[in-house]
Amino acid sequence: MASHDLSTGTAAEPAVYPMPAPGDDARFTVGLTIDVGKVLTEHGYPPIRSGADYVRLQSALFDFLYTLTPAGSTQLIPVADPGTPDRLPAVA
């Protein structure tokens, strides 16, 4: 596996992500999710074969890339994980 130097950034550089979510972004496709899944496999993770895993990966990518708040806002609105119930079941 290739070694990557992540030390090129500095603490003074502002974060680029998450970006304000556009109404439609032609770059955010199922193909992007499939490609990221392939990269994970190339780095030794198990291959993604489940549709549910692809949905969760796409959701994670969306959460990393975009915020659903106006540009410049410091408050992020979290997007619910589609695999997580809204409420925990009551314990008897």
N, C-alpha and C positions, 0 to 999 in steps of 0.2 A: 504494500500500500504506500501511496505517496505521503510524504511528510509535508505539512502545510505550516507556514509561519504566520501566526495570527498576531504577532507583536507589531505589525506595521501601523495599526491604529493607535491613537492617543486618547487619553481620558478627556482631553479638551474637545475632541470631535463630537458634534452632536449626533445623536442616533437618527437614522433615516427611517427606521421602522418602529412602529406601524405608521403607514401612510393613511391619509384620509381615504376611505373607500369610495371609489368612483361608482357611478351608476352602472357602468358596464366596462369591464376590462377584458379585452380580447386575449390578453396574455394568460389570464387565469382560466385554464382549461383542464379537462380531464387528462389530456396529454401531459400537462405539467405535473399533475399528481402522479401519473404513471412513471414519468421520468424520475421524480424524487424517490419513488419506491424502488426503482432500479438502482439508484445511487446508494440507497440504504443497503440493498442486497450486496452491491459491490464492496461495501465496507464491512461485510460480515454479518449483517442482520438477516433473519429469515425472510424469504421472499413473501411478498404480500399476495395472497390468493383469495381473500375474502372481500366481498363487496363492502361489508361493514367496516373492515379495516381501511379500505380506500376512502370511504366517507369520513372516517375519523381523521385520516391523514389530510384530506382536503380541508376539513374544518380547522385542523391545527395550522395548516399553511395560511388559511384565510386570517386566522387570529394573529399570526406572526406578521403578515403583510399589511393588514388594514385595521383601522380603527373606525368605529361607526359614529364618532363624534366630529363636530366641525373642526376644520384645520385650526391649529393653535390652541385648542382646548386641552387642559391638563387632566380632564376627567375622562377615563376610558369606560366604555360600556362593554362589559364582558359578553361574549357570545356563548350561549349554553352549549355544552358538549352534547351532541345528539345521542350519545350512549349513556348519559347520566339522567336518571329520573329527576323531575322537578322537586319532588319531596321524597324524603326517606320513608320507608314503610314503618308503621307504628310497631313498637316492640311490645309484645304481650307480657 
